[in-house]
């Protein structure tokens, strides 16, 4: 399993969502922020799992 860490900009590009949306996903525990409150960091495996789930929903 990959331990690759993605920054906020990278997650925004992958999910095609604005920063505010990704921050809200982190606040609502849809994505787990592994950084601090000012520097958002996400595990790539989790982001890719969310992207797959999002595609399945249409």
Backbone bond lengths (Angstrom), bond angles and torsions (degrees), N, CA, C in turn:
res aa  C-N    CA-C-N  psi(-1)  N-CA   C-N-CA  omega(-1)  CA-C   N-CA-C  phi
1 X - - - 1.445 - - 1.516 109.02 -
2 X 1.320 115.43 139.26 1.457 121.70 -176.12 1.529 111.44 -77.56
3 X 1.322 114.46 140.64 1.463 120.07 174.85 1.522 110.36 -106.24
4 X 1.334 116.80 19.58 1.454 120.73 -177.58 1.526 109.94 -65.61
5 X 1.324 114.65 134.95 1.460 121.65 -178.29 1.529 109.02 -108.19
6 X 1.317 115.66 135.16 1.459 121.60 179.37 1.520 110.48 -111.79
7 X 1.307 116.08 143.60 1.455 121.54 174.65 1.515 110.72 -85.47
8 X 1.310 115.73 174.00 1.460 122.04 -177.45 1.527 111.56 -58.81
9 X 1.325 117.60 -44.91 1.470 120.77 -179.44 1.519 112.16 -60.58
10 X 1.321 116.29 -41.94 1.462 120.39 -179.72 1.529 111.67 -64.58
11 X 1.333 115.92 -40.77 1.467 120.14 179.21 1.526 110.29 -67.20
12 X 1.318 116.86 -39.36 1.469 120.64 177.37 1.523 110.54 -59.23
13 X 1.317 116.77 -42.49 1.465 120.77 179.64 1.526 111.21 -67.61
14 X 1.317 116.98 -45.64 1.467 120.50 -178.67 1.530 112.28 -61.91
15 X 1.322 116.10 -42.75 1.463 120.26 -176.60 1.527 113.05 -91.76
16 X 1.344 116.25 -6.13 1.469 122.41 -178.27 1.530 111.16 55.11
17 X 1.338 114.40 49.16 1.463 121.97 -179.58 1.530 108.88 -130.99
18 X 1.340 118.18 152.12 1.468 120.53 176.28 1.534 111.83 -72.94
19 X 1.323 116.03 162.27 1.474 121.64 -179.44 1.515 112.30 -54.21
20 X 1.324 116.81 -43.09 1.472 120.20 -177.86 1.528 111.15 -58.80
21 X 1.313 117.12 -37.43 1.462 121.18 -179.74 1.518 111.07 -68.63
22 X 1.331 117.31 -43.47 1.463 120.70 -179.92 1.526 110.09 -65.51
23 X 1.320 117.54 -39.13 1.472 120.84 177.26 1.528 110.32 -63.70
24 X 1.332 116.42 -39.08 1.465 120.12 177.84 1.533 110.13 -65.92
25 X 1.340 116.99 -41.38 1.465 120.43 176.81 1.528 110.01 -57.82
26 X 1.325 116.92 -38.91 1.466 120.81 179.23 1.533 110.33 -68.17
27 X 1.321 117.33 -44.23 1.475 120.80 178.30 1.523 111.69 -61.42
28 X 1.339 116.44 -37.01 1.469 121.62 -177.62 1.531 112.39 -90.12
29 X 1.334 116.78 8.01 1.471 123.86 177.75 1.524 113.86 62.81
30 X 1.321 117.25 26.06 1.457 120.21 172.25 1.528 109.72 -78.31
31 X 1.333 115.83 -30.69 1.462 123.87 171.41 1.517 107.10 -130.54
32 X 1.317 116.98 142.33 1.461 120.96 -177.91 1.524 110.74 -92.99
33 X 1.325 116.15 116.69 1.464 121.58 175.47 1.523 107.82 -80.13
34 X 1.341 115.84 116.85 1.459 119.17 179.36 1.529 111.23 -98.19
35 X 1.338 116.37 3.94 1.454 121.51 174.54 1.519 108.96 -94.75
36 X 1.320 115.83 -163.29 1.464 118.89 176.49 1.530 109.20 -93.45
37 X 1.320 116.83 -173.94 1.460 120.73 -175.76 1.525 113.02 -67.99
38 X 1.318 117.64 -21.78 1.460 120.71 -178.32 1.524 112.87 -100.83
39 X 1.320 117.49 -21.79 1.459 121.08 -179.34 1.522 108.79 -123.81
40 X 1.311 115.61 104.56 1.451 121.12 -176.57 1.525 110.20 -81.57
41 X 1.317 116.08 130.12 1.463 123.78 177.41 1.527 107.56 -136.73
42 X 1.320 115.46 141.12 1.457 120.35 -176.49 1.525 110.60 -135.05
43 X 1.325 116.53 147.63 1.452 122.24 176.12 1.528 108.02 -75.94
44 X 1.331 116.68 128.36 1.468 121.01 -176.06 1.524 111.83 -60.05
45 X 1.319 118.36 -39.35 1.465 121.23 -179.67 1.529 110.48 -59.23
46 X 1.317 116.99 -43.54 1.464 120.43 179.88 1.522 111.27 -66.12
47 X 1.325 117.12 -41.53 1.465 120.73 179.05 1.522 110.55 -63.13
48 X 1.328 117.29 -42.48 1.456 120.79 179.70 1.533 110.97 -66.77
49 X 1.321 116.95 -35.26 1.465 121.26 176.62 1.533 109.68 -64.90
50 X 1.334 116.76 -42.15 1.463 120.99 178.21 1.530 109.68 -64.11
51 X 1.344 117.59 -42.43 1.463 121.79 179.59 1.526 110.24 -60.80
52 X 1.316 117.57 -43.86 1.461 121.46 177.77 1.531 110.84 -61.13
53 X 1.319 116.67 -44.03 1.458 122.11 179.03 1.543 110.09 -62.05
54 X 1.327 115.85 -43.62 1.467 121.90 -179.78 1.539 110.26 -61.37
55 X 1.331 117.21 -41.12 1.462 121.29 179.42 1.525 111.34 -66.42
56 X 1.335 117.49 -37.08 1.455 121.13 178.42 1.517 111.84 -64.32
57 X 1.329 116.50 -35.64 1.465 120.38 179.83 1.509 112.51 -73.13
58 X 1.342 115.50 -23.38 1.466 119.88 177.45 1.421 112.68 90.76
